[in-house]
Amino acid sequence: MYGLKTESCFDSAHFLNEYDGKCENLHGHRWKVVATIEQDELRQDRQMRDMVIDFADFKRALRALTEELDHMFIVQEGSLMPETIELLEKETFKLFMVPFRTTSENFAKYFADKLIEQGFPVSEIQVYETPLNCAIYRPERN
């Protein structure tokens, strides 16, 4: 088994809807996403011979995904009243709506799914919301 690993960071704000604790309040993180891809054999096509994939392509794909979330207020769809969203947008807050609760676990799956859609053989995604704590998602391999 051969693998590559890359990481990228982004800063954003979020809150946990229907949560009783500190994280129910709006707060921010410097999120770190660590992506690992693996495959059984190295490629044999010309440019990528003896590689898993071109590191530049892998890094670019992950960084593009984290850049979309950088300096955003990430909001679970349906967790704020429409009037609140309208007022935030009127104040020019940058909102990024997601169909899931904004936990590290769900972000790990989000990044895995996005990379898999692009054809990357994802074996593991780690999402750190603090330097010492991360969630891990390992997609099932076919």
Phi, psi and omega in degrees: 000131178247147181212162173228152178223138174217165180218159178208157181234157172208155178251134178201168177247152176198179172209161179258114178293141178056044179237137180255095181165185184305323187285358174286342179269151177302129179205168183237163177219156161260095182283140173239130180247122178247118183248135177238132174240149180215152171206159186291322186234152173283150180291154181238003178283152193323285187298324185255022179303134180065029176235157168287309176193165177292122180307322182300318179295317181296311180298316182299318182295314180294317181295326177296321179292317180288329179298325178300330184262351186295130179058038176250159167262108185270124188233132173290130179304135178083000182271345177237150177294145178307324179296323179295314179299316180300316179293320178299316179294323178296326177278005178069025170292141178268110181258141174236108184273136178231151182274018182222162175295139191276058177266159176300323179300315180290325176295323178300315178294320179304310181294321177300310182300317181296319179289321178298320177303330180271002176094010180277135180279074186292129175252333181198142171234132173245134177237114179265128172256348169222164181300338186248359185228128179219158171256149182234136174232129176239107179291151177291138180262140178282000000 
